[in-house]
Amino acid sequence: MTFFITTPIYYVNADPHLGHAYSTIAADILARHHRQCGEDVFFLTGTDEHGNKVAQAAAERGLSPREHCDQVSERFRALAGLLDVSNDFFIRTTDPQHEAFVQQFVQRLQDAGDIEKRTYGGLYCTACEGFWYERDLVDGKCPDHGIEPVWLEEENYYFLLSRYQERLAEFFRANPDWVKPRSRYNEALSFIEQGLEDISISRSSITWGVPVPWDPEQVIYVWVDALINYLSALTYARPGDDLSRFWPARLHIMAKDILKFHAVIWPALLMSAGYELPRGELIHGYLLMGGEKMSKTRGNVLDPFAIIERYGIDALRFYLFREVTFGQDGVISLDGFAARYTNELANELGNLVSRTVSMVGKYRGGQIPPAGGDAGLAQEGAAMVAACRARFDAVEITPALESVWEFVRRLNRFVEEQAPWKLAKEQAHAARLDAVLHDLVAGLRLIALCLYPVMPSTAVEILRRLGQPTAAGALALERAVWDGLRPAAVELAPPLFPRIEADA
């Protein structure tokens, strides 16, 4: 089975921030999970590099658009590496292969009779690179960016989106899970049912873009160019490998501010061009700082590089999806990072690993005892694995983490209930001590395997300290069974999550 997952491609008018990291980590978590389930996965991310905002940003820096794009795109690529994401390809819309595919795609729209040339005037938001109706403005400003649109009038090519209104509505009604969560599905369907107007898909006033194939005096609207990346990447990401098996994409992940483009315009473009539609879209909420969404335009962003330097990559990945229910808006803060890090990572998980390894080292010479003794705990471990898998499958990342953490806390209670330090004092309790230590290691192994999609480095390090294999095949979820623990020696090591001073 194939699993093709995408992030939005990120606009290079400014540097990456934590909001970009959020979408990318979410896609990585799901990509890693589906690899663990034995699926053939292709994970795509990248940068969106055309349009007026990019040209303006380049001019402000005294650079050509290409020079600016090369520099900022590399920062997004570096962020992906720093986040420990496992993307299979990083696309740039300035790739010549992508540009050629975009022209071919748009030509298909023209050949289908879905393109007309018209003159249009409207209120244009430079931050969105899109038009707004006056009725949709908030106090005369763009609701997404808080800036006043300007009147723009020019002759463009139009995609006849109105032709696809009924077909889109029928598709939505036949596929009620196509957009998640349900509130976003309802929002998109309502937008369709209110009536669709034809949309401009070219610009004559902009030169930094892909030329319209039959009229090089105009360039293709940046949003149309960007959406097509999900298809174009499959034509050149792996020379010699036919990646067409991955289409249609299983899941597009994005924030709610680009819902209309993905849930309304993109499927209509695909219908016109003769392609199957993606299998689903997951729309997540905003990370909020001081009650507002993080935005480069608003200037209220957290620097992910600084967060990672202080807390580590896996701590960031954990916090974002533990603190904020995926799919909803959520408030984040540095205080929130510190609390989750200290209470759950350091005190609960990290301390559990340290205590377990230390006790095996102290009481059994570092060798994991061969057999357990608590059938109930084993059943709880199996239930945790099953719940975690089901929730990841359903794109419920936060509940999946909660399943794992319930079992982390269960093992911590198990330590207190069994008190191995007391059992170790009497030889008569030797068998019981063996069973307790074995069960603790077996439980931690299952926790590591279930945590792997969210905290890959931490999971591998836990397995290494427990003497368990860490090769890709050993991380498969089918191996997450209680009796899969391998006899081995444990390794004492520094704390997984070192204490961080409040004023650090």
N, C-alpha and C positions, 0 to 999 in steps of 0.2 A: 504494500500500500504506500502511496506517495503522500507527502505532506509538504505543501508549499506555503510558507508564511512570509509576510512582508511587513515592514514598517512603512510609514510615510517616508518619502525622501525629503531630506531637510534642506531648507532654503538657506543659501550661503550669503544672505545679506548681512549677517552678523555671526558671532561666534556661538558655539553650542552651549546650552545650559541644561539644568537638571530635568526640565520638561522633555527634552530630546532623549536624555538618558532613560527616562521612565518608559517611553514607548519601545525603545530598543531593548531594554532589559526584559520587558514583558514578552516580546517576541522571542528572545533568546531562551527564556524559561520554558516556553511552549515547544520551541524547537528541540531543546535538550530532552524534554519529557518524551516527545514522540520518537526521538532516536532511542531513548531507553526502552521504548515499547517495540523496537525493531522495525520502525518504518523508514522508508527512503525519504529523507528530509532535504528540502532546499530552502534556505533562509536568506532573504534578500533585504539589504538596506542600502543607503547611498545618499547622494546629494542632488538637489534641484538647482540648476545653475543659470537659467536664462531669465529674461524679464527685466523690466525697467528698474525695479528696486536694486537688483544686482549691479546694473550699469551705474546707478547713482552712487551706491556704496563704493564701487571701484573708483569713480571720479573723485569722491570726497577723500580718498586715500592717495590720489595721484597715481593710480594704477590703471592698466587696461583691464577690461572685464575678465579676460583670460587669466591674467596674473592674480587678480583678486580671487577668482574661483579656485585656482590651483592652491593658493595659500589656505583659504578657509575650508575647502573640502578636505584638505589634509588634516585639519584640526578635528573634523568630524570623524575621519578615519582613525585618528589617534584616540579619540574618545571611545570608539567602538572597541579598540584593542584594550584600553585601560579598564573598560567595563567587563572584560573577559567574556565578550559575546562571541558566539560560534557561527557568525554569518558565513555563508558559502560564497557570496559575491558582494562587492561594494560597487554599485553603479553610479556613474556620473552622467547627467544629461548632456554634457558636452562630449561624451564619447562619440566618435564618428559613427559607430555601429548603431547606437541609439538614435542619433539624428536621422540616419537613413531609414530606420524602421519607422520613426514617427512620420516621415514624409509618405512612406508606403501606406501606413494606417490611414492618414488623412485623405490620401487619394482614394482609398476604399469608400470613405464617406461620400466623397464627390461622385464616385462611380455609382453609388447607391441612390443618387439623386437627393441627398440630404444636406446639400450645401447651397446657399444662395448668397449673393453679394448685396449688401444693403448699407444705408447710411443710418447711424444711430447716435443719439446723444443721451447721456445719463450721468448720474452721480457716481464718481469713480473713487474708490479708496485705494490709495497707492500702497498701503500696507497689505491689503488683501489681494491687490492687483485684480479687483473685480468690481462690478457695478452693484449699487444698492438702490432699492426703491425708497423714496422719501418716507413712506409709511413705516419702514423697518428701522429707521434711524432712531437713536436714543438721544434726545435733546440735540438733534441735528448732527449727531456724530455716529461713526461706525460703531455698532454694539460690540464688536470684537476687539477693536484697537483704540477706541476713544478719541479718534481724530476726525475732523470734518472732511467729508468727501469733496472733490472738486468736479465741476462740470466738464465732461469730455465728450467731444463729438468728432466722429470720423467715419470713413467708409471701410467696412470690414466684411469678412466672410462669416456667414451665420450657419450654425448647425441647427437643423429643424427639430429641436427637442420636443416641440409640441406634438409632433407626429407620434411620439413614443409614450405619451401620457397614459393612454389606456393599457397599452402593453405592459408598462412598468407597474401600474396599479394591479393588474392581474397577476403579475409575477410576485409582487409583495403579498397579495392575499393567499397565493398558493404556497408561499414559503415564509410562514410567520416567524421562523427562527433565523431568517437570513441576516438580519441586523440585530445585534445584541448590545446592550440590554433592551428590554421591551420598550422602554420609554423612548429610545432613539429610533427604534423601528416605527413607533407611532408618529414620531416627529417627521420622519422621512415620508411615510405614507401620506400624512396630512399635507405636506408640502406638495406632493404629487397631485392629490385630490383637489387642492385649491386651484390648480391650473398651471400648466408649464408654459413658459414663453421661450421662444427660440433664443439661442445664446451666441454671442460673438465668439468666434474661435480664431480670430487673427487680429493683428494690430499693424496699422500702417505708420504709427508714430514712433515705433520702437525698432531698433536694428539688431539688438543683442538677443537673437533667438534663431529658431530653425525656420528657414524660408518656406513659405507655402509652395508646394511643388509646381503648381501651374501659374503662380504669380509671385516671383521672387522679390517684388516690391513690398510684400507683406511678410510678417513672421507669424508663426503659429503661437496662439495664446499660451502663456507659460503653464497654465493649469492643464490644458489638454496635453501638451508636451510631457508634463510631469506624470500624469496618470498612466501614460502608455509605457512607462518604465517597467511596470509589472509584467508586461508581455515581452518587451524588447530584450530584457536581460536574458531571457531563456534562449535567445537566438545566438548569443555570443559569449556567455559567461564561462563556458567550458568547451573550448574548441575541440571538436572530435566527439563530443558527447551530445546525443540528441536529448535535449531537456524538454521537448514538447510534452513528455509524459507528465510533467508537473502541472500543466494547465488543464483545467481551471484551478486557480489558487484555492487552497482550502480556507485560508483566513487572511484578510487584510486587517491590520491593527492600526488605529489612529485615534487622535483626540477629537472631541465632539465639534470643534470649530470647523472641521473640514468634512463634516457629515454630508452636506449637500453635494459636494463634488464627487464623493465616493459612492454614495447610496442612490443618487439620482442621475447625475451627468455621466458617470463612468459606465454604469450598466447600459444606458441608452447608446453611448458611443460603441460599446461592444456589440450590442444588438445590430446597429447599423453596419458595422464592419464585418459582421458574420462570425463572431467568436462566442463561445460559451461564457456564461457569467461565472464569477467566483462563487465558491460554495458558501461563503459567509464573511461578515464584517463584524469586528468587535470594536465598539466605540468606547474609549475610556474617558474618564472625567479629567478635571484639571487638578494639578497640585497647587494649592493655594498658600500664599504667603501674605499675612496681614489681611486676609479676607478677599484677596484678588488673585486671579490666575497669574502664574509666572509668565512673563512676556518680555521679549526684547524691546518692544515698542514702549511698554510701561516702565521698563528698567528695574523691575523687582525680581531678579533672578538669583538663584544660588549657584555658585560655581562648583560643579561636580568634581573638578580636579582637586579643589581644596578639601571637599568633604572626604574624598577617597584618601587623600594624604593623611588625614587625621584618623579616620575610622577604618579604613581598609575597603577593598572592593566588595567583598561579600557582605560586610555589615551594611553598606549602602543598599545593595540588592535586597537584602532581608528587610531592612527598615521600610523601604518604599512600598512593599507589598504586604507587610505586616501592619503598618500604620494606616494605610489607605485601602479600603475595599476596592479591588480592581473593578473599574467600570463606573465608579462614583467619584465625585469631587472629594477632596480631602485636604485638611490643613496639615502642613508639615512645618517643622521648626528644628533649630539646632538643639533645643531642649528635648524635643521628642527623640532625636537621634540618640542623645546621651542616655535618656531613660531606657529606651529599648536595648541599647548596647549593654548597659550595666546590668539591668535586671534580667533580661532574657538570654542574651548571648554570653555574657561573662558569668553571671551567677547561676543560671539554670543549665544551659548546654555546656559551656566551657568547663564549669566546675564538675558537672557529671562525668565528662570525659576524663578530666584530671583525677578525680577520686577513683574512678573505675580502674584506670591504668595503674595508678599508684597502689591500689589494694591488690591487684593481680601481681604486681611486682613485689610487694612486701610479703604477701601471704603464700604465693605460689611460684616464687622465683621467676616471675615474668611470663610463665606459661599459662595459657588459657586452659582451664579445666575442660575435660572432654564432653561432659554431659550436663544438661540442665535439669531442673526439677519442678518448675512452676508452669503447669499446663495452662493455667488461666492467663498468665502473663504472655505466654506464646500466642494465645488466641487474641489477646488485645493487640499484640504486635501485628498479627495478620490482618486484623480489622483496620488498623491504622494504614497499612499498605494499600488495602482495597479502597478505603475512603479517599486516600491521597490520590490514587490513580484516577478514580472516578471524577474527582473534583478538578484535577488538571485537564482531563479529557473534556470536561464541560467548561473550560476556560475560567474556572473559579479558583484563582491563584491564592487569594487571601484565605478562603476556607480550607484549601489544601494545607497551607502553613499552619492553620489552627489545628488540623488533625495531627500534624507532626508534633506540635507543641503540647498538645494534651498528653501525648505519649512521653515526651521529654519529662513532663511533670510527674507522670505516673512512675517512671523509672527513679526519679528523685525520691518519691514517697517510698518506693520499694527499698531503696537503700536505707532509709530511716526505719522502716518496718523490720527489716531483716538484720540490721546492725552487724555487718560483717566483722567489725572490730571486736564485738563481743563473742561471736562464733569462733573467732581465731584463738580465743583464750583457752578453749577446751578441745582436746583431741576428739572427744566424742561427737563434736559437731563438725568434724572435718568434711564429711560427705555433703552436709548441708551447705557449708561454706563454698565447696566446689560448685554446687548447683547455683548458688546465688551469684557468684562471680561469672560463671558461664552465661547465665541469663542476662546479666547486665551487659556483657560484651555483645551477646546476640541481639539484644534490643538496640544498642547503639549502632550496630551494623545496619539494621533496618532503617533507623533514623537517618543515617548518612546517605543511604541509597535514595530515600524519599526526599531528602534535602538537596540532592545533587542538582536538579534543575535550577534552583534558586541560589544556592551557595556552592558552586562546583568545587572551588579550591578547598573550602572548609570540609566538604564531604570527603574529598580524596584524602585530605590530611587526617581526618578521623579514621578512615579505613587503614591508612598507612600505620598509624599509631596502634591500631588493633591487630596489625600483622595480616590484614586481609588484602586480596588482590585489587588492583586499581586500574587495570587495563579496561578498554572500552567495553569489551564483552562481559567483564565482571560487574559492570555497572548496570547491566540490563535489569529491568524491573522483574523479569521472570526469575531472577536470582534472589529476589528479596523475600526469602522464606526463612523461617526460624532455624531449620536444621541445615541451612547453607553456610553456617559458620565454620571456618576452616581452623583446625588446630594450629596454633602459631604462638610466637612470643610477642608480647606487647612492647612498646617503646615509650619510655618516659621522655617528656619534652616540655618546653615552656608552655604557659597558658595559651590556649587558642585565641583568646580575646583579652589581651593585657589591659589592665586598669588604665583609664585615661583620667588624668587630673582635671578638675573642673576648670582650672584656669589655663589648661594646655592650649 
